[in-house]
Amino acid sequence: MPKFWPFARRTRAKSDPARPRERAGREDPEDPEAPALEPARGGLRPEAVLPGEARVFRAAAESLAGRRRGLRALWPFLGPAFIASVAYIDPGNFATNMAAGAKYGYLLLWVILAANVMAMLVQSMSAKLGIATGRNLPEVCRDRFPRPVSIGLWLQAEAIAMATDLAELIGAALGLHLLCGLPLFTAGVIAGLATFAILALQERGFRRLEAVIAALVGVIVAAFAFQVFLAEPSPAGIVEGLFTPRFDTTESVFLAAGILGATVMPHVIYLHSALTQHRIVGETERERLRIYRFERADVVIAMSLAGLINMTMLIIAAAVFSTRGLTDASDLEVVYDRLGDVVGSGSNVIFGVALLASGLSSSTVGTMSGQVVMQGFIHRSIPLLLRRAITLAPALVVLAIGLNASDALVVSQIVLSFGIPFALVPLVLFCRDHSLMGGLVNRRATTVAAVATATLIIVLNVFLLARVFSGV
């Protein structure tokens, strides 16, 4: 197992699906009397793990053997979904949720609920693909599709990665700007350097990176829990918004598509399979099934938390702005100022801290996703920090020329919604393939639900295209 599992250099040019799986880090590499560890799948060396990671492997082996129960059994498998969940609460979510709540009140809460259920389904399938095959989604695409198709998928995935990074870096810069009064460009540079520092944690093992990401998510949770308490929302309005699916105008559909694009994120569909492919490897079909069940619990917990945060954003905007007729409070700088004026109690500062935490964590995850995309689709990679520097440039250009940051965030989320089918359709095709997935192949009901999800997203995208070209 390498120091940083998703992006380790592999000694084999291509994964061999017929190659038997080996045990991954079941013994303690620091114990001189422990049996020698076997190489993990794909030529990775688990004896290179750090002590903290060895403890995770030991605990995972105990869980798989049935010697742990309850939360103790689940603990070693928690982490991948929490990293993926960061993309579901990125600054683009702040912009789209606040805009939807300010303009339409609680109307679109059901969209967030539906999108979050879709996210659970999609991320579970992505995690399952990595567990079942030992390869991530881009790698399977490269192996199974003609080369021109793989190249096309790679190019669109890189475009999506740029849109993602644009939203996330701008969000972090905007958070620093609001909190410290720094010029946006300067704040963007500082935020970029901060993500370099977070990415450097890869050298200390996956658990430290997961811990930092989880801490940043915790900041966001605490911030919005405090704000929703101050906002005093309408319980009846929340219940109606959650369980009464409806739209108001075409603009509400436009915002719904933005919410969907900000919630079901294409780049983490690629990433999640990479987070599970080498983390804890099952030796037998039974072990892989147990690993998937643990990872599914990880997904449900992490995505439920992300969904609650998204709902809280919209609820705050509905309670604070929509009820007072402040329907234009969609710009995040305006949101910041008005939260301070209307709610007080430092609510605007707390909002700025949450935005900064969201931008830093999601920008880190976006860079990781970009590396998986390039390495998987075209079997090439560049140093992770170099990729961070390259993807930083477009966001800094946007900040330097003075484009409206909140408008850029909303547009980036709509762009992301167009990338979802290109990740989701291959994922559905692969997860229903018994020859590829073995015992973890999708059940018919799962495939039907996934097809329905992909169809809904594609229909919404067609609606958006028609609206854009018709000028309505």
GIPE-V909156 format. One record per run of one state. SS is the DSSP state (~ for helix, > for strand, _ for the rest). FROM is the first residue (numbers start at 1). TO is the last residue. Records with the same first field share a line. If there is no record, write none. Layout:
SS = FROM-TO ; FROM-TO
This chain:
_ = 1-4 ; 8-40 ; 44-45 ; 49-50 ; 65-69 ; 76-79 ; 90-90 ; 105-108 ; 134-136 ; 145-146 ; 181-183 ; 205-205 ; 232-234 ; 244-249 ; 264-265 ; 278-284 ; 321-321 ; 325-331 ; 344-346 ; 379-383 ; 402-404 ; 432-433 ; 441-443 ; 471-472
~ = 5-7 ; 41-43 ; 46-48 ; 51-64 ; 70-75 ; 80-89 ; 91-104 ; 109-133 ; 137-144 ; 147-180 ; 184-204 ; 206-231 ; 235-243 ; 250-263 ; 266-277 ; 285-320 ; 322-324 ; 332-343 ; 347-378 ; 384-401 ; 405-431 ; 434-440 ; 444-470
